Amino acid sequence: MTVQGFVELIVDFVKTHEEWAITVAFLVAFAESFCFLSILWPGTAILIGITALLAASGADQSIVIPSIIAAGLGGTLGYAVSYWIGLYFKDSIPHIWPFKNRPDLIRQGEVFFDKWGGWGIFVGHFFGPVRAVIPVVAGMFRMRQLPFQIANASSAFIWAAGVIAPSFFAVTFREEIMAFVGEHHLLIAGLLFATAYLNSIPMSLMAIPTLILFTALGAVYFYADGDPLLAVAAGVSGAFIGDVLAYRSGKLLPGQDLHDVWPNSWSPNCSDKAVVYITDRGALGLILSKFHTTLRSFAPLGAGATNMPIGIFLLAGLTSCVIWTVLLLAPVPLIKALIGG
């Protein structure tokens, strides 16, 4: 069964048995935060699907708070159990799936935890690449129980609220939201600019969240009959300005100091990889880097560090930003045109 099919199966179950929604929210959040399931488990997608379904079916708003509490408790317990596993089975962890097949996961978690400490526990709930390993590594490093649980519980409930509440109210008040968006084109364009700019900052933790946010804002804007040219201009300019600033930073700093330009989250060698990537591929690599997830934000930094000529950088960078923006924003208008919406 595919991941999409599994998500649909659980969402369909809740559709038929709404009384199980809170229990399912707890179990889904637990699996999303438990070290051995988190890598494969699409918990966030399931919670969004369940919440949107309940809102569309006319469920009362009173279900939101219990669902957030249940998901928060599930996420907290999943992280806590993972911490205890790391604490009591430290020597066995590297020999257990999935860490046996992916030893790099533990190393990534160690680097992330060593750099961020308790803040890393808080942040880990929100980002898939480190969610599976951070609590285990915290236990292996024997992080004190009280600071761990404080960071764990607070982030779990914020994560639960951030997933459930927007999904429910976005569906419940979709007409009001569309009307607001339709009346405030410049505001949405500003948000598109800001998220495109943030996606260009050399910080790998921001890559996926800002990408999702940019795409979601674009989708809502186009469904509200927003101006395509304004949206594209906002996205291109935000991404391009971010890239130019990163290029300038790379020009000003010697290669060995690149990782200090911005916090380099759970993969501090991204700047080194970007230098190698740009050295091998040049301007074409800069264009293609926009579709390389986390590396895309470090490529302009690498271009500056390798002294790529400014004219070539500007041309390749602008081309990349245009392609990136259009590909992310184009699906919604195309779908509307095809269905005559």
Secondary structure as UniProt FT lines:
FT   HELIX           3..16
FT   HELIX           18..20
FT   HELIX           21..33
FT   HELIX           35..38
FT   TURN            39..40
FT   HELIX           43..56
FT   TURN            57..58
FT   HELIX           61..63
FT   HELIX           64..88
FT   TURN            90..92
FT   HELIX           93..95
FT   TURN            97..101
FT   HELIX           103..116
FT   HELIX           118..124
FT   TURN            125..126
FT   HELIX           128..131
FT   TURN            132..133
FT   HELIX           134..140
FT   TURN            141..142
FT   HELIX           145..172
FT   HELIX           174..183
FT   HELIX           185..199
FT   HELIX           204..206
FT   HELIX           207..223
FT   TURN            224..225
FT   HELIX           228..252
FT   HELIX           255..260
FT   TURN            265..266
FT   TURN            268..269
FT   HELIX           270..288
FT   HELIX           289..291
FT   HELIX           293..297
FT   HELIX           299..305
FT   TURN            306..307
FT   HELIX           310..329
FT   HELIX           331..339
//
